[in-house]
Amino acid sequence: MIRAALVDDATVIRGALAGMLREIEVVVAVSTAEELIARRLEVDVVVLDLHLVNRTQPDALQGVAAVQALVEAGYAVCVYSQEERRWVLAACIAAGARGVVSKAEPLDVAEQAFAEVAAGGSVVPAPVAGLIEVLVRRRSITLLGERQRQVLAGRARGLTYAEMAQQLHLSESTLRGYWHELIGTVSEHLQHTAPADIERALGLAPGDLLDAWPRSRS
């Protein structure tokens, strides 16, 4: 059984999600990343909401800062949020999150994403893969091999591993391996890239990423 920790400021989510997952045991559900880190519990995956500040915890870590703190504490993080801005979600990948899944997805899709991250895999939605593809196309990211570029293009267009396996004549496990390596490479690259460089590559206004982009851990 996969052991998970849930970090969400919504009491209803903390109370309900544990009973709705079939293959994942939520061993702890807390409202802040700081509380989980202080407990030093060993879990396979942390399911993290990005928006944790509210009236009762105005100073809580949230967003990319919460992702980064949990990753630095040694946790595998899967973001589970209503956040839709793809550059914010890409910033979570840059901060070390291994997965991103929307709260709008069906529960079985979300649970599969949590399990994928727990197993050491990577889960990135098509809009974020599309953003990464833009950075590759505009030569902001130049470290990917040809197979990784092919997998990125497929994921950016919403193709499943099975569909890509038919097109590329490779096994699904091989494609998952390329994808996992790709996300690790992209995350490492983005951690050490100045926000201004990303803004120029994406056509954003100067300063748009300052509040979202993680600080370098170097």
C-alpha positions in Angstrom: 0.0 0.0 0.0 1.3 3.4 -1.0 1.7 5.8 2.0 0.8 9.4 1.4 0.7 12.7 3.3 -1.9 15.3 2.4 -1.2 19.0 2.8 -4.3 21.1 2.2 -5.8 24.0 4.1 -9.4 22.8 3.3 -10.8 20.8 6.2 -13.3 19.0 3.9 -10.5 17.9 1.5 -8.4 16.6 4.4 -11.3 14.7 5.9 -12.7 13.3 2.7 -9.9 12.4 0.3 -8.4 9.7 2.5 -11.6 7.7 2.4 -12.0 8.1 -1.3 -8.6 6.7 -2.4 -8.5 3.0 -3.1 -4.8 2.1 -3.4 -3.3 4.9 -1.3 -3.3 5.2 2.4 -3.2 8.8 3.7 -1.3 8.4 6.9 -1.4 12.1 7.8 -3.4 15.1 6.6 -2.2 18.5 7.7 -2.9 22.1 6.8 0.7 23.3 6.3 3.9 22.1 4.8 5.7 23.2 8.0 3.7 20.9 10.1 4.5 17.9 7.9 8.2 18.7 7.9 8.2 19.1 11.7 6.7 15.6 12.1 9.4 14.0 10.0 7.1 11.2 8.8 8.3 8.8 6.1 5.8 8.6 3.2 6.0 7.6 -0.4 4.4 10.8 -1.8 3.2 14.2 -0.5 0.0 15.4 -2.1 0.2 19.2 -1.9 -2.3 22.0 -2.5 -0.6 25.2 -3.6 -2.9 27.7 -1.9 -2.5 27.3 1.9 -2.7 30.8 3.3 -6.0 31.7 4.9 -7.3 33.7 7.9 -6.2 31.1 10.5 -2.7 30.6 9.0 -1.7 33.8 7.2 2.0 33.1 7.4 2.0 29.5 6.0 4.3 28.6 3.3 2.5 28.1 0.0 3.0 27.8 -3.7 6.5 27.2 -5.0 8.0 28.0 -1.6 6.0 25.1 0.0 7.1 22.7 -2.9 10.7 23.7 -2.4 10.6 23.3 1.4 9.1 19.8 1.1 11.6 18.7 -1.6 14.5 19.9 0.4 13.1 17.9 3.3 13.4 14.8 1.1 9.8 14.3 0.0 8.4 13.3 -3.4 5.8 16.0 -4.1 2.8 15.8 -6.3 1.0 19.1 -6.6 -2.8 18.8 -6.4 -4.4 22.1 -7.0 -7.0 24.2 -8.8 -4.1 26.5 -10.1 -4.3 26.7 -13.9 -1.5 29.2 -14.8 0.9 27.0 -16.6 4.0 29.0 -15.8 3.2 28.7 -12.1 2.8 24.9 -12.5 6.1 24.9 -14.5 7.7 26.8 -11.6 6.6 23.9 -9.3 8.5 21.5 -11.6 11.5 23.8 -11.4 11.2 23.7 -7.6 11.4 19.9 -7.6 7.8 18.7 -7.8 7.6 15.3 -9.6 4.0 15.6 -10.5 1.2 18.1 -11.1 -2.5 17.1 -11.3 -5.6 19.3 -11.3 -8.3 19.0 -8.7 -10.7 19.1 -11.7 -9.5 15.7 -12.8 -11.5 12.5 -12.0 -10.4 11.0 -8.7 -9.0 7.8 -10.4 -6.8 10.0 -12.6 -5.5 11.9 -9.6 -4.9 8.7 -7.7 -2.9 7.3 -10.6 -0.8 10.4 -10.7 -0.1 10.2 -7.0 0.9 6.5 -7.4 3.1 7.4 -10.4 5.1 10.0 -8.3 5.3 7.6 -5.4 6.9 5.0 -7.7 9.5 7.5 -8.8 7.8 8.6 -12.0 6.9 12.0 -13.3 3.4 13.4 -14.1 3.1 16.7 -16.0 -0.2 17.9 -17.6 -0.3 18.7 -21.3 -0.4 22.5 -20.9 2.8 22.5 -18.9 4.4 20.0 -21.3 3.4 22.5 -24.0 5.1 25.3 -22.2 8.3 23.3 -21.8 8.1 22.5 -25.6 8.0 26.2 -26.3 11.1 26.7 -24.2 12.8 23.9 -26.1 11.7 25.3 -29.5 13.0 28.8 -28.6 16.3 27.3 -27.5 15.9 28.2 -23.8 16.3 24.5 -23.1 18.9 22.7 -25.3 19.8 19.7 -23.3 17.3 17.2 -24.6 18.0 14.2 -26.9 15.9 13.4 -29.9 13.8 10.7 -28.3 13.1 13.0 -25.3 12.0 15.7 -27.7 9.6 13.2 -29.4 8.1 12.2 -26.1 7.8 15.8 -25.1 6.0 16.7 -28.3 3.6 13.7 -27.8 2.8 14.6 -24.1 2.3 18.3 -25.1 -0.4 17.1 -27.5 -2.1 14.9 -24.9 -1.0 11.6 -26.3 -0.9 8.6 -24.0 2.1 6.3 -23.6 0.2 3.6 -25.6 -0.4 6.0 -28.5 3.2 7.2 -28.5 4.4 3.5 -28.3 2.6 2.8 -31.6 3.9 5.8 -33.3 7.5 5.5 -32.2 7.7 1.7 -32.1 9.0 1.7 -28.5 7.7 0.1 -25.4 5.6 2.2 -22.9 8.2 1.5 -20.2 10.9 2.9 -22.4 8.9 6.0 -23.1 8.1 6.5 -19.4 11.9 6.3 -18.8 12.5 9.0 -21.4 9.8 11.2 -19.8 11.2 10.7 -16.3 14.7 11.6 -17.5 13.3 14.6 -19.4 11.5 16.1 -16.4 14.6 15.7 -14.2 16.7 17.4 -16.9 14.2 20.2 -17.3 13.8 20.7 -13.5 17.5 20.9 -13.1 17.9 23.4 -15.9 15.0 25.7 -14.8 16.4 25.8 -11.2 19.5 27.5 -12.5 17.9 29.7 -15.2 17.2 33.4 -14.4 13.4 34.2 -14.4 14.2 37.1 -16.8 15.5 34.5 -19.4 12.3 32.4 -19.0 10.2 35.5 -19.3 11.9 36.5 -22.6 11.5 33.0 -24.0 7.8 32.9 -23.1 7.0 36.4 -24.2 6.0 37.5 -20.7 6.3 40.9 -19.3 9.5 41.7 -17.2 8.8 40.7 -13.5 5.9 38.4 -14.2 7.8 35.4 -12.8 9.4 37.0 -9.8 6.8 36.0 -7.3 6.3 32.5 -8.8 9.8 31.3 -9.7 11.8 29.3 -7.1 15.0 30.5 -5.8 18.1 28.5 -6.9 19.1 25.8 -4.5 22.8 26.0 -5.7 
